[in-house]
Amino acid sequence: MSADTRSHPVSGRTGAGRRRPVQQRSQERYRRILDACAALLDEAGAAALTTKEVARRARVPIGTLYQFFAGKEDLLAALAGRNLDQYLQRLDDRLRSEAPAGPAGFTDLAVEEFVAMKRTVPGFGQLDFGLAGLAVPAGVRAERHLLDPEVDNNTAVALRLQALGGELFAAADPAALTLGLRVALEAADAVLKLAFRCDPDGDPAMISACKRLVRCYLVDQLGGPPGGPPGAQPGRP
């Protein structure tokens, strides 16, 4: 059904001289650091993020944190990359189990999995695949390029979704598809921010409207039936 989720991989931004965890103990520390970063984002917001507090919550020396991350920007990039990998794996599982027909079905599943992570994944409300709000931690200068230094965050996500969709997007011109997915991501992001601002669990009517908006836009750009059950009423996705 779907292409390898690792196609168009996120480059990662671990700085020069920083080592990737290999041993199990190091991997556990790395995971704890990212988990602590996510929890701190939930509790205090992006502007209050400090490496010292992340290290304290992760129960590691500050020097250990700096073995893996050059600073706050690397921390945010690694967490955003982990979120994207998790999202793509969840979406891939849905695609394999439900086999949607065309871009419309893909769109609905993509929105549903994003909403599910928004509700359940620590830190995701503050940092999904990029910073969700306007606040930027001091010292972070490339917040729009956390996933890839060459393209902005939504373009990086669009390329990964394009690869994941595989034959569902086979008829589309690749460049037009990338642009279409990027615009769809920007539109969905704005509507879903409003949905979660109105309701901590996401306003169901706005989430349904988001699906319709993105579905109709992509069908207009790429062709094919709009999909979705006729006469469907807004409900909890």
Secondary structure by P-SEA (a helix, b strand, c coil): cccccccccccccccccccccccaaaaaaaaaaaaaaaaaaaccccccccaaaaaaaacccaaaaaaccccaaaaaaaaaaaaaaaaaaaaaaaaaacccccaaaaaaaaaaaaaaaaacccccccccccccccccccccccccccccccccaaaaaaaaaaaaaccccccccaaaaaaaaaaaaaaaaaaaaaaaaacccccaaaaaaaaaaaaaaaaaacccccccccccccccc
